[in-house]
Amino acid sequence: AMVKGRFLGACLLLLAAALADGEGEEGKRGVPLLDAGRLEKFMDELPDMPVLRGYGVAEGGNLVAGELAVGMYDTMWKFHRDLPATRVFAYGASRETATVPGPTIVAMKGVPTRVTWTNHLPPHHILPWDRSLAAARVGNAAGIPTVAHLHGGVQQSTSDGHSMAWFTSGFATTGPHFSSPAYEYPNQQLPGNLWYHDHAMGLTRVNILAGLLGAYRVADPAAEAPLGLPSGAEFDRNLVLFDRDFRSDGALFMNATGNNPDVHPQWQPEYFGTAVIANGKAWPFLRVRRRRYRFRILNASNARFFRLSLSGGLRFVHVGSDSVYLARPVPTEGFLLAPSEIADVVVDFAGSKHDAVTLRSDAPAPYPGDPGEKADTVAVMKFVVGSKLEHDPSTVPATLMPRYPKPDTREAVVTRHIAMYEYTKNGTDEPTHLYLNGAAYTDPVTETPREGTSELWEVINLTDDNHPLHVHLAVFAVLKQRSLRRVDEFRDCMRGGASGGAGGRNDALACGMRRHLAGGRRHVVPRQERGWKNVFKVRPSTVATLLVRFKPLEESSATASGKSGRFPFDVTAGPGYVYHCHILDHEDNEMMRPMKIVR
């Protein structure tokens, strides 16, 4: 039966390849789109993804560095009971075990994980590839560029998944910063939640949409076990959310015609799908007992925000945000999760008055939408709650990880202004590209933080979108967020418009940023987002002030060798790091800038 099943899967794959030969939508245009509303919800059980142990165990029980080989495979995946199998690109230890999302890698604090990433993808993509972007170039060669980035990881830039360190199958073509597919993750960082995903320049949005993403944990049993939080595979679960569209034959769908096709034949500013996927299944269910569960919730969507809540009056208790534990738990009835953000929460089903609880979202798409717009509430998944109340040995302590350093603005040695722009053409509202500080991704580096220091970044959003900002290597604390007054006047000056006067282009102080902030609204930073993070949602027409830390969060990891504030590797080696908007469609169209750390 296993051989027969694999043969059938191979036949389906060959058929899908034949239909999609060329690029993306070619050969698929006659297949109608699926009305996702016709798929019955809560039919598939929420799966747990395979687990790869990122460490080894030597004789005597000592932990040693883990050696993993993780490939990118062209395979088939079943998103819903009533949907034909879908051709995807997936991570896995083998083609037979590749999944969407990929396997969860569990690493141990202080024990390196070495991963050799291998590309087994076909010559042509299954989704539209817009080569008008500043994309990974392969010339006349065939092949799909890929490179894996460990989001939230603290690693040397040669192992960071630089966007220009991509490679195709068999290394037939490589990017200008490619050095090796073997990456080392030191894991000398505090315990928390990370994720890995494709990061190839101009292709991140389509490679992740095809399925190249997975969860990663850094565990520290000595520090975490005393907390008493829900633990074990049944009660401590990763929950990876994203949205997708399909054709009626199960194929992934991404519109092949751009909003501004004269400039970008395919690229669109945001991708939104009508089916909500959790752990690779559309609207799944999970049977739970009447006790506490821990959910490490990742938003892996291209552009969709989730504003999550639970039916029946149940609430979340936040214990971590992104890759870092909170100092104290924070209860909420609902919260907003941007693309690439991670919320680590505990839910106690003992208090449920019903035998079913729905996880739901009511965030507009795109977010925040038009003023006064009320978005529909959509289901994400369902929890089927057991009838019997049972003993629960877990708890949520009053304090979690309070030993982290508190943000101190006196540490800042530099203040930088990072402005977010969207550009249009010919008087239309359709964007052609998005820049940070008015510079293209390939323009010379302008951000050169010094290792062992902290900086104040005043991030100025001059667009109508909410942009989740992500900084590689660093963590940051959000100090405040304020609205700009007379924002059109300020934007015009920043862009060097007719009324810009002597202010010039992209000069926040000369354009009177302080004057435009005076009297502006102060936006409350949610309590669960006041710790150290690596993603923050920058509201439209606001300035967010971040204290960005370019040194280890836990001093002991930096001072073991007597080098205070130093990382356990050479931060100056390799191609360097980046910071960018984590709406994937924005990142791919140059809302990303290079960054070099200096000593």
LOMARGU-226269 format. One record per residue: residue in three letters; x, y, z of N, C-alpha, C in turn. Coordinates in steps of 0.05 Angstrom, whole numbers, plus 5000, padded with zeros to 4 digits. Atoms other than C-alpha are relative to their C-alpha. Layout:
residues N
ALAXYZXYZXYZ/...
end
This chain:
residues 599
ALA501749765000500050005000501750255000/MET498249774999505850475016501250064973/VAL498849975026509150344949497950114980/LYS502249905018502450444913499450295005/GLY500649724993501251094950502150184990/ARG497949835009508051364933500050024969/PHE500150005029507151164860497850204990/LEU502249825007500451534857500850295005/GLY499149734994503652144891501950094978/ALA498149925021509252134839498650074974/CYS501649945025504152104782498750275002/LEU501349744997500352694811502050234998/LEU497949805001506853084818500850054971/LEU499249965028508752954746497850144984/LEU502249865014501853164722500050295007/ALA500049724992502253804763502350154987/ALA497749875012509153944736499550064970/ALA500649965028506753854665498150234996/LEU501949785003500854324675501350275005/ALA498849744991505254864708502650064986/ASP497549955013511154804661500150274988/GLY499649735009513855484642500550175025/GLU499849864975512755944702497250035012/GLY502449944984507255944754497449924987/GLU502850045008500356024723499749894971/GLU500250115026502055784653498849715001/GLY501250265000497755174637497849975020/LYS502050024979493055324695497750194996/ARG502049785003488955894667497249904996/GLY502750115005483155444648498749875024/VAL501050144976482355154718498850215018/PRO501349794985477255554758501050025029/LEU499349964972478655854826498149855018/LEU501750144980476055484887498550215016/ASP501549844981470555814926500549875028/ALA499250134975473755674994497749985020/GLY502350024982467055805028498549744997/ARG501450255004464655145000501449775015/LEU498650204984469854765041498850005028/GLU501250024973466754515105502250035021/LYS498049944980470354775166500149785021/PHE499650184977473254365223499849714993/MET500250285009473753715184502749855005/ASP497450134996481253585192501250065027/GLU498849964974484853485258502650164997/LEU497649845000490353985273502449815003/PRO497650184997496953615259502250135015/ASP497449914990503453675296502049944979/MET498050045021509253765249502249825012/PRO497850174990515153275253502050175016/VAL498049864984520453455304502849914993/LEU497250065004527853485288501550105024/ARG498449934976532553485348502550144991/GLY497749845009537654035338502549965017/TYR497750064983542653725386500449705001/GLY499450284997546053055398500449945029/VAL499650094973546752645461502349805000/ALA497650174998553652345476499749805022/GLU499950194978555351775522500150165027/GLY500149874975553851975593497850215001/GLY502249815000548052415571500750294994/ASN499249725006552153035553498950084972/LEU501149905025549153455498502350104982/VAL498049915019553353585436498650124976/ALA501149865023552353985372498349814983/GLY501750165017546753735328500850044970/GLU499449995029547853575254497549924985/LEU502450055015541753635209500450064970/ALA500249945029540553605134497150054994/VAL502849935006534153965114499850084971/GLY500349945028531953965042497550164994/MET502349865011527154375001499049824976/TYR501050205018522753894961497550094985/ASP502449965017517553924905498349755006/THR501650234991511953484933497150085001/MET502849954999504553434946499150025030/TRP501049964972500653655009497050034999/LYS502949994999493453565029499150215021/PHE500749784982490654215058497249965012/HIS502750044990483453975068498949734990/ARG501250265007479553325067498849994973/ASP501550005025475453535007501450154978/LEU498449865021480953884968502149814989/PRO497950175011485353504919502750085011/ALA497349944991492653454939501250234984/THR498949755011496554094926503049974995/ARG497149995005503454154894501250235016/VAL498749814982507954514943503049974999/PHE497250024993515154664960500149975030/ALA500150054971516554385029502749935011/TYR497650084985522154305080499649735012/GLY500150264986523853625107502749865000/ALA497550165000529253125124500249824976/SER500150155025527052755061497550094986/ARG502449935015521852835006497649875013/GLU502350154988517452305040499050135026/THR500849894974517452685106499750304999/ALA500249715003517153405079497050085006/THR502749914992511153795107499850304996/VAL500649715000507854475104498250065024/PRO497349904998509754785151502049775003/GLY497950204997516454435155500349895028/PRO499650114973519054035214500750215020/THR499249824978519654385281502849915010/ILE497350064990526954425300500250095029/VAL499749944972528154395375502950005007/ALA497249974993534854665397500350055030/MET499549964972538054715466501850255003/LYS498549764995540755365493503049935005/GLY497250034996548355395487501249764984/VAL499150235016548754765442499650064971/PRO500449925028550054925369498449794984/THR501450165020545554665314501150064973/ARG498949965026548754565247498149884979/VAL501950085020544054525188501250034972/THR499349985028545954365116497450014984/TRP502449965015540454645072500549914971/THR499750115027539454285005497650084983/ASN502149915018535454524945499549784979/HIS500850215019531753974907497750094983/LEU502349895014526854434872500449984970/PRO500050045029525054384798501150244985/PRO499049775016527454834741498150245001/HIS501949785002521055254742498350015025/HIS501649954976516855554797497149924996/ILE502850075002509755334812498250255003/LEU501449754997507756064825501250224983/PRO498949795017508656704785502550135012/TRP497449884992515756984789500350264984/ASP499849745013516057734774502950084999/ARG497149945003523057844746500550304996/SER499549715001521958594742501050115027/LEU499049914974523558634816503049975002/ALA497250044995530558684844500449725011/ALA500250284991530357934846502649854998/ALA497750175003535257374852500249934971/ARG499750035028538057344782501349734993/VAL498850255009539556674748500850024971/GLY499349985028540756944678498349824983/ASN501450185017538856444626499749725012/ALA500050264987539755864674497349945012/ALA502550084987533855474701500649955030/GLY499650054972532755364775498750215017/ILE501449834982529355664835501950085023/PRO498249924978533756084882498649985027/THR501050014973532755944956502350055019/VAL498049984978536356115021498350025025/ALA501550014975533955975092501050205020/HIS499449814978533656515146498749905025/LEU501150074973532756345220499250265013/HIS501149754990528256915242500150005030/GLY499649984971530057135312502549875009/GLY497550134993536556755310502350205003/VAL497649844995543057045336502349844989/GLN497950165014548256795286501650184982/GLN498349855019553957025242498650044974/SER501549935024551657345178500349794978/THR499750225020554456765136498049785005/SER502150204994549156335170497350145004/ASP502549864995543656865171498049984978/GLY501950015022540556725104499850264985/HIS500049755015542657355068498549974974/SER501750025024537957505010501549954975/MET498450055024543657484961501949775003/ALA498550244996546556834988498549764990/TRP501850215010541556414949501649804983/PHE498850205018543055784909497749844988/THR501950165013539255354860500749705003/SER499650294997538754594856502749924988/GLY497450095009545554274851502150224999/PHE498249765000548754964862500850084971/ALA499549935028548155064787500450304997/THR499749714999547455814801499950085029/THR500049904972549056184865500050315000/GLY500149714997548056894890502750115007/PRO497449884996553757394899501149975028/HIS499150034973554057284974499949715010/PHE500150284992553456524973502849915009/SER497550114991558956175013499849705005/SER500350284993556255505038497149955007/PRO502750064991549655155048499949895029/ALA499950104972552054915117500150245019/TYR500449784981549655395171500449905028/GLU499850064971551355415245498550205016/TYR501649844982546455675296501149955028/PRO498750044974550155775363497949945022/ASN502150034979543555795403500950125027/GLN499249874975547156225454498350255005/GLN501949784995540956635466497949895019/LEU502050084981535256615515497949824988/PRO502050185011529856085507497750164988/GLY502249865012524256275461499349884973/ASN501250105025520656195394501150144976/LEU499049905025523656285326498649864977/TRP500950165023521956065256502050034977/TYR498249985023525755925192498350014975/HIS501649975025523556105122501950094978/ASP498449915023526056265053500450305000/HIS499449714999529356945044501350094974/ALA498749925025531556974971498950274990/MET500849735009531357684943498049994978/GLY502049985021525057824904498249754998/LEU501550255002522457114915499049905027/THR500850094973521157084990497049955000/ARG502950024998513657194980499049754986/VAL501050235014512856644929501149745011/ASN498850244989517556144961498649925026/ILE501450064975514156205029497149924993/LEU502850075008507256194995499949714990/ALA499950275010509455544962500349795023/GLY499850184977510855255032502649995015/LEU497450024988517955405052500150165026/LEU500049884974517155565126499849785021/GLY500250194979517755215193500750135027/ALA499649904973518055315269502749905011/TYR497450064987524455315312499750095029/ARG500049934972525055315387502849995012/VAL497650034983530855465433499049945028/ALA500950094974529655085498502250035021/ASP498149994977532955175566498649875024/PRO501650144979530054645613500750105028/ALA499249914973533954905673498550255008/ALA501449754994530655585667497049984997/GLU502950015007523855385639498449815017/ALA501550204985521954765679498850115026/PRO501149904974521255145746497650184996/LEU502349825005516055605713497449845003/GLY502450174998511055025712498050044978/LEU501849955022507955235646499249734987/PRO500850255013504154705606502349894982/SER497750125014509354225576499349734988/GLY500550265014509953605534498650044974/ALA501049985027507753475463497050054998/GLU502949975001500353445479499150285009/PHE501049764987499854085520501650254992/ASP498349785008505354525489500349984970/ARG500250045029504054635415500750254984/ASN499649795020506555055357497550034983/LEU502449955017500855375318500850214979/VAL499049835022502955655250497650074982/LEU502349905014497656085216500850144974/PHE499649845025497356335144497549974983/ASP502350015017492356445088500949924971/ARG499450095027492056145018497550004983/ASP502150045019487856124955500749754983/PHE499650245016486855504912498350004975/ARG501750075022484355284845498349765007/SER501850234994478854754842501449734999/ASP498550255000484054224827502049985023/GLY498250004977487754394892502550164997/ALA497549855005493354804860499950275015/LEU499849744988495755414898499550214979/PHE500649785018493356064867501250255010/MET499049734995497056724864499550164974/ASN500749855024494557254816502550064984/ALA497749965018499257294756500150274987/THR500149735012497358004737500350215022/GLY499549794980500158594776498050225000/ASN501849764998496359204800501050224981/ASN498849805018501059624757501749854980/PRO498550195017502959134701501950134981/ASP498049875017506559664659502750025014/VAL497549994985511759684715500849735009/HIS499550274990511159004748497849824989/PRO502150165013507558484705498449835020/GLN501450174981505758054766499750105028/TRP499949924972507558384832497550165008/GLN502249854987501858614876500950075028/PRO499049904974502759014941499449825023/GLU500650194978499458484985498649764988/TYR501450245007497257764978498249925023/PHE501950104980490957525014498649764989/GLY501450245008487956835011497449985015/THR502750024988480756645028499849765020/ALA500050234982482555995065502150055022/VAL498249974978485656045134501149725007/ILE498650254996490855505146501350005028/ALA498650044975493355255214501449744999/ASN498350245002499154765215499449834975/GLY500250135026497954605142497249904994/LYS502850085005490354475147498250245000/ALA501949785001484654935128497949965021/TRP502050004978480355085189499949735015/PRO500150264986482354475230498750025027/PHE501050024973479954245298502149865017/LEU498250134981483754025360498449925024/ARG501350094975480953595417501850075023/VAL498549914977483053895483498649905026/ARG501150064973482153705556499350255015/ARG500749774984479354165608502450065019/ARG497649934986486054435630501550214984/ARG498449805014491554925609501549884976/TYR498450075023494854895541501850244993/ARG498249795010500755295514500049994970/PHE499949985029500455545442502050214992/ARG497949825011506455855407499050084972/ILE501549925024502556235353501850184982/LEU498549855020506356465291498150084978/ASN501449915024503256895237502049984976/ALA498250045022506756635174498850094973/SER501349905024502257005124501850194985/ASN498649805015504857435068499350285011/ALA500849734993500858045089497650025019/ARG502449994984494757845130500850035030/PHE499849974971494358095202497749835012/PHE502150144985490457665252499450155026/ARG500849894974486557995309498549775013/LEU501050254990485357375350498450035025/SER501550024975480157225402498849725001/LEU501250264996476656615431497050035006/SER502849994994469256485433499549905029/GLY500750104974465656355498501350155023/GLY498949844979469356895537502749905010/LEU497350084991475956515544502050214992/ARG497949805005482256935546502749864997/PHE497350095002489556865531501650115023/VAL498049894982495256945580502749994986/HIS497549985015501557185544502349945019/VAL497550064985508156895569502450074984/GLY497749935016512657085511499050164975/SER500649855024512957545451502549984981/ASP497850065018517157375390501949805013/SER498150204991523557025413500750035030/VAL499249944972523557275486497649975018/TYR502150024979519557105548499450285011/LEU500749764985515857665583501049985028/ALA499250004972517857875652497749905018/ARG502450094985510757755677497849934980/PRO502250075018504557435646498150234995/VAL501949795007499557885611497549884989/PRO502550115011492257685603498750194980/THR501449845020488357925542497549844991/GLU502350135013481557785511500449974970/GLY499350025029484557885442502550164995/PHE497649865007490758135407500549994970/LEU499349975028493558345340502749884995/LEU497550145007498857915307500650064971/ALA499149925027502658185247501549774986/PRO498350205013506057765194502849985012/SER497450074988512257435225500150035030/GLU500149984970510157595297499349745012/ILE500650254985509857045349498950085027/ALA501149964973505357055410500049735014/ASP499850244983506756535464497950025022/VAL502349964982500256435502499249745014/VAL501250224985496855985553497050044999/VAL502949994999489455825547499049785019/ASP501150194981485655485604497249924992/PHE502650095009479955075577498249905023/ALA501750084977477654885647497750195005/GLY502149804995473655525648498050024978/SER501849985022469955385583497249915008/LYS502850074995462355385589498849834978/HIS501050135024461755035522501849774993/ASP498350235008464254395490501550064974/ALA498449925024467054775430500750305003/VAL499049734999471255405428501350064973/THR498949925026472955775363502150225003/LEU497949795003479456145351499250164975/ARG501049845022477456725306501650264997/SER498649765005480057365275498150204987/ASP501649795012476858035256501750234989/ALA498349795010482658425227499450054970/PRO500449945028481458795161502449914983/ALA497850075018485658595100499650174975/PRO497549944985489659005084499450145026/TYR500249884973490759255155501450275000/PRO502449994984488659745183497450044985/GLY502549955015483659855127499250295001/ASP501049735001479560475115498950085028/PRO501149914974477460895176497149935002/GLY502750084995471160625206499249734988/GLU500650265012471559985167499849785021/LYS500450234981468959375205500449754984/ALA499450245014471958725182498249775010/ASP501550244993468158065182501749835020/THR498750184983469857575237500249734986/VAL499750255014472756945207501249795020/ALA498950224983474256265239502849944992/VAL497250095005481456035245500149705005/MET500250284994480355355279498249965024/LYS501950064978476055005331501449815020/PHE499150184979477754695398497549845010/VAL502250174989473254105418500849935028/VAL499350014971473254125494498849755013/GLY500950234986472753485535498050075022/SER502149954980467053415585501049985029/LYS499250064973471053195645502250195010/LEU497949834988474853675690502149825012/GLU497950184990481553375707502250155015/HIS497749884986487653495750501950134980/ASP498149865017492354005719502450095016/PRO497649934984499454035747501350264990/SER498749765010501254645704499050255014/THR500849744988500955365726501150224983/VAL498849765012502456065703501050175023/PRO498949864977507156385753499750304998/ALA500349715000506757115774502350144986/THR497749895015513657235746501149794982/LEU499050195019516856915686503150024998/MET497149965003523757165665500750305006/PRO499649724994524857825702502950094999/ARG497249924998532357805699501150144975/TYR499149865024532758105629500650295006/PRO499549724995535758795627497750184991/LYS502149825007530759355627501050214980/PRO499249805020530859845568500850265014/ASP498949764988535060445586501050184977/THR499349825022535361025536502750125003/ARG497349894996541861265568502149834986/GLU498150175014545160675533500450084971/ALA500049945029543660955464502350194993/VAL497749845009549861215429499450154974/VAL500749885025546461415364496950014998/THR502849995007539461645343499850004969/ARG500450025029537361435273497150054993/HIS502749975010531261625232499749814976/ILE500550195021528461065189497250064989/ALA502549915012523061305142499049794980/MET501350195018518160845105498450154979/TYR501349875022515861065036498649804981/GLU501350155022511060804983499950194976/TYR499949835025511761054911498049904980/THR501950065021506561084856500950144975/LYS499249905026506761264783497650114985/ASN502149895018502761694735497550095014/GLY502349894986498261974788498049795010/THR501850214991495161294804500649945029/ASP499550084973494460994873501449735002/GLU498850265000497760354852503150025004/PRO497149974994504760284883501749854980/THR498050135017510860114842502349885017/HIS497950104983515860014899499950145027/LEU500049884973517060154973503050015009/TYR497249974992523560415002500150075030/LEU499349904974526660535070502150214996/ASN498249775002529961215076500650084971/GLY499849925028528761325002502249864984/ALA497850145012534160824984499249724991/ALA500550275010533960184943501649805017/TYR498550214984536259524974502949994991/THR497250035011542459524929501650265004/ASP498449764995544560234949501949955023/PRO497950054979550660294995498850005028/VAL500850024972549960125069500150275013/THR499949744985548060725112499749945030/GLU500350064971546560365179502449815008/THR497650154992553060135212500250005031/PRO499950004970551559995287502649885010/ARG497650114987557459855333499249785019/GLU500550234983557459175367500450095030/GLY499949934971556159235442498650255008/THR501449754994551959865437497049974995/SER502949985006544660065434499650264985/GLU500749765015541460575388497050065003/LEU502849925002534960965386499350024970/TRP501049985027531260855321497250135001/GLU502649875003525561335306499049924972/VAL500950125025521660955253497550164991/ILE502149815009517261425211498549874977/ASN501750135021511561115172498550214985/LEU501249795017509661575114498049874980/THR501850145017504861065083497349965014/ASP502650064989497660845094499849725011/ASP500050284990499660135114501349985027/ASN498650074976501759835180502249814992/HIS497650165008508859565170501349875024/PRO498550144978511659025216503050004994/LEU497149975004518959215222501549775014/HIS498350214989524058655233502950084996/VAL497249955001531358755249501549745005/HIS498450244996536158175240502150045021/LEU498050024978540857985297499250145025/ALA500649844977538258525343497349945013/VAL502649984988532558565393499550295007/PHE500549724993529059215411497650015019/ALA502249944983524259515460498650244989/VAL501649775011518559975437499550195023/LEU500349804979518760605479497450164997/LYS502549855004512960995448499450014970/GLN500949965027508961115385498150234999/ARG501649755001506061785365499250074972/SER501049935026501862045308501250274991/LEU499149755013504362585260497650174994/ARG502049805008500263215250500850124974/ARG499549895027499563515180502049824986/VAL498150205010502762885154500550044970/ASP499549955029501863075080502250204996/GLU498049795002506063695091502849885007/PHE497450124991511463295128501049804979/ARG499250205020511462735075501150144975/ASP499149855024512163245019502850105004/CYS497249914994518263545053501949775000/MET498150234998521362865067500649894972/ARG499550105027520562674994501250224982/GLY498849795016523463344971498150124980/GLY502149895018516863594941500350304997/ALA500049725007515264284917500050185026/SER500149854975513764524988502149915020/GLY498050104982519764175017501950215009/GLY498249794992523764815019502849905003/ALA497150074996530764755047500249745015/GLY499850254984528864115085501449784985/GLY498750215015531263685028498549745003/ARG501250275001529762945020500949835023/ASN499550194978529262455078501750125023/ASP498649884977531662935131497850085021/ALA502349974982526762855189500250255017/LEU499749774983529563405233499750264985/ALA500349765016530163915178497150044991/CYS502949985008522963755158498250055023/GLY501649924977520663915228498549775013/MET501450234989518963225254498950065028/ARG500849944973518663475326497550185000/ARG502349825002513764025306497649844991/HIS502350165010509363525269499149795020/LEU500950184979509263065330498750145023/ALA501149854977507363615379497050004999/GLY502950014998500263505402498849764986/GLY501150245013499662855363499249795020/ARG501050214982496262245392502249815008/ARG498250204991500261775434498649735000/HIS501250265002498761045418501149825022/VAL499150184978499060555476501249754988/VAL498750265008503959985465498849785018/PRO501250214984500259355487502049885020/ARG498250104978502959065552501649764992/GLN498550245008504858415519502250064979/GLU497949935019509258795470502050205011/ARG498249804987513159215520502749875008/GLY497450134995518758705528501850024976/TRP498150015022524558555481498749844977/LYS501350125024522058395410501950014977/ASN498649965025524558305340498250084977/VAL502049905020518158525303498250205015/PHE502049824988513859135316498450124977/LYS501949895019507759405280500050305000/VAL499849715002509060115257497550114987/ARG502549905010502360465249500450214978/PRO499949795020500860915189500250285012/SER499749714992502961655197500850035029/THR499049984973506561525262503049995001/VAL497150044995513561535291500149825024/ALA499550194978515460925333502950035009/THR497349984989521461005379500849745012/LEU499050264992525360365389502850035012/LEU497250034989531460225433501049734989/VAL499150245014535259735389502749925012/ARG497750104985540359295423501849824982/PHE498150155016546459055384502149865017/LYS498350154981549258625439498249785012/PRO501650224989547057975472498150105022/LEU502049924980540758045514500849905027/GLU499150114974543757605568503050045002/GLU497249924999550357905589501949765005/SER498350224994553057245615501049864975/SER499250135024553256965545502250164986/ALA498149835013557457555523502650035017/THR497749954983562057595583501649755007/ALA498650254993564156865588502950014991/SER497349985009570357035548501350265008/GLY498949754990571457695583499650234980/LYS500549805020568858085523497250115004/SER502649904994563158495550498650124975/GLY501649895022557658645499500649874974/ARG499350135025560658185447498349754995/PHE501350255008557057635409502149784999/PRO498150235000560156935410500949934972/PHE499150045027562157015337500850274988/ASP499049755013565157535290497750134985/VAL502349875013559358005273500850154975/THR499149845023563658365221500549824976/ALA499450185023564857745178497549954984/GLY502250075018560557575118498650254988/PRO501349795015555557985078498550205017/GLY501449814983552358325138497149915004/TYR502750064993545158355162498150204985/VAL502049825013538658705140497950075021/TYR502549954986532459035168498050064979/HIS502049985021525859055131497249985012/CYS502850054995518359065131499549704995/HIS500450295003515858355141497449934986/ILE501950075020509958415095501649914976/LEU498150125019513257945045499950144973/ASP500249875025510658304984501450275000/HIS498549754998513658955009503049955001/GLU497150084998520258635028501149944973/ASP499050095026520858334959500350244980/ASN499949765017519759024927501550225014/GLU497849834990525559344965499550165025/MET500349874974522759545032501849855020/MET498050144984529159245060502750144994/ARG497449865003536059545072502249835014/PRO497850144988542859245086501050145025/MET499049894975546259345153502649865007/LYS497450124993553559235173500750075029/ILE499249964972555659145246503050045000/VAL497149944999562459445262500949985029/ARG498950014973567159415321501650255005/
end
